[in-house]
Amino acid sequence: MKPTIQPYQFNDIKEQVDVLINTYTSVNDQTTVKTVQALCVEKINDLFTETQPIVDELIEKVMDHHLTRARAEKYLTKLKEDVIPFKHPPHRK
């Protein structure tokens, strides 16, 4: 499958996953957790003009309020496979 995620999009997704993990570990109020989840999903979805199934799958997994950093890293590693690599600059002599 051809990579479809830009590096900046991956970094923004990773940032939102970090926000979710921090919320899950520090907030007890379920209303607050649900609000943060909704904001994170909105920010992630706003990164794309069309639906990305692998991103939708990640979102579904990170909505679990028992998410650990280890599991999040595993999910992000899988997502990283769909990131378009940077092009190397031409070599100058």
Protein Blocks (a to p, Z undefined) as FASTA:
>chain_A
ZZfbdfklmmmmmmmmmmmmmmmmmccblklmmmmmmmmmmmmmmmpmbdcfklmmmmmm
mmpmkbcfklmmmmmmmmmmmpccdddddddZZ
